[in-house]
Amino acid sequence: MYSFALAVLLILTGILFWRWSSPQKKLPPGPMPLPIIGSLHLLGNLPHRALHKLSQKYGPIMSIRLGSIQFVIVSSPEAAKLFLGTHDAVFASRPNIEAAKYLSYGSRGMTFSEYGPYWRSVRKFCTLELLSATKINGFAGMRREEIRMMVEEMRVASMRRQVVNLSETVGALIEGMTCKMIFGKKNDERFVFKRVVDESMEATGAFNLADYVPMLAPFDFQGLTKRFKTLNKDIDEMFETLISEHEERSLISSQRHDEMDFIDILLSLKHQYSNTHDELSYTIDRPSMKAILLDMVAGSIDTAKTSIDWILAALIKHPRVMKELKKELRTVIRDKRVVEETDLAKLNYLHMVVKETFRLYPVAPFMIPHESMEDIVINGYSIPKKTRVLVNYWAFGRDPKVWSENWDEFLPERFLDKDIEFRGPDCQLIQFGTGRRGCPGMNLGLLNIGLVISNMVHCFDWELPNGTSPTDLDMKEKFGLTIPRVEPLLAIPTYHT
Ligand code: HEM
């Protein structure tokens, strides 16, 4: 008995001595945390702004403890280059967050799964089979038809001098195009698709205490776990019905590859991969399939509709830029009624408008959190394994060292003759992330955005209701997974005859 107690005492003394004598690890600078809550009290309602302000005091690589979790906040392109470029392999994992546990079938989608063979095979599968250029081009006819119907709806509104809720119209258009691509149909009145998707995005973006103080998770003080479980049930029922219908249909008739929606592809490849690729066989079981479908829905809708809303608002607020874009469209499109996908590559000014909007009004303020997989020293700072990394992309566009003193002006011409691309090596414009976890849907996202904006601008003039001056258009944002404008965008269209 005595010898056991002595052994325990010796071990404890050894641990204490080792901890005391080991050199202090130097974390990046940051605010002093309070007990239990860490620095949560500093975040406020708009954490991207609060963290930007703190980074101006502590630097672009800042350490902050939120609850009991150690974070590093990356706030400049130069710092991002280190984390998402040079040391990307170390930071390519994701933390295990509560929302993913419940909504993403235990992190079985691509977005929230930890770095490793499973994530690699899901990612490879999605980029090759769902999001390849050939597959995306296969839906061009569907997109043309959806755009044509939207233009017709706006033309009728124009004849009636009707005020259009552009945020809603664009939201419905993007939802429609996404549902057709993924499920093969839209407006299925059996499902409350919009409610379920909106609520899932909102619940995932909500501040969840359990993610910061994990020991509080079982108490579910905010009722979020209960909400996640209900939402998961609704989503699961909806996906089950859709998948079963696709399975039944595939038994009756075989489909041409170019007519397949994402569920068809997942089903057809499920068998193919199970038979031929051992590594992939486990990736496309039923729960993984549903998690991948949810990734595609969540990745496509909110991002595109929020981007388009900001771009249209920025154009209406800056009539000079709107005029320049119209001029380009007239020159390139001439007397064609509708802008086609094949025209987009010729619209240089449009590309600069999109870039400038993403710089000043990012759709997503942060990348999805990354997590380090091992201890690492960066710029002399020790960053322990399992540190969460938040890249505050919102701060990048506000760095005068990168964009000069006029960073707060909306000026698409700043990209003229500059080699600044999305995912460029200097990380100035990483609205889609970069490196291993960069967005696999970037080309599809940019295509949808370009198509909607070019047609909205080419076919109509837009005027704010009640004589509101463009300069008075409110550009305040609200915080979530994406940061949409607070107010919906209302405007009156005038059709170009
Ligand atoms: C305007 C449109 C879009 C924007 C701004 C956007 C932005 C982003 C960002 C910032 C990330 C995180 C990068 C990181 O953590 O380093 C991301 C990841 C992701 N996006 Fe997108 N995205 C868009 C469109 C899409 C589309 C259309 C899809 C799919 C159909 C998609 C699917 C995904 C997925 C699955 C991931 C997770 C990748 C991984 O963890 O490996 N996104 N996106």
Boltz pocket constraint, residues with backbone or C-beta under 6 A from the ligand:
constraints:
  - pocket:
      binder: B
      contacts: [[A, 110], [A, 111], [A, 112], [A, 123], [A, 131], [A, 295], [A, 296], [A, 297], [A, 299], [A, 300], [A, 303], [A, 304], [A, 307], [A, 363], [A, 364], [A, 366], [A, 367], [A, 368], [A, 369], [A, 430], [A, 431], [A, 432], [A, 433], [A, 434], [A, 436], [A, 437], [A, 438], [A, 439], [A, 440], [A, 441], [A, 442], [A, 444], [A, 445], [A, 446]]
      max_distance: 6.0
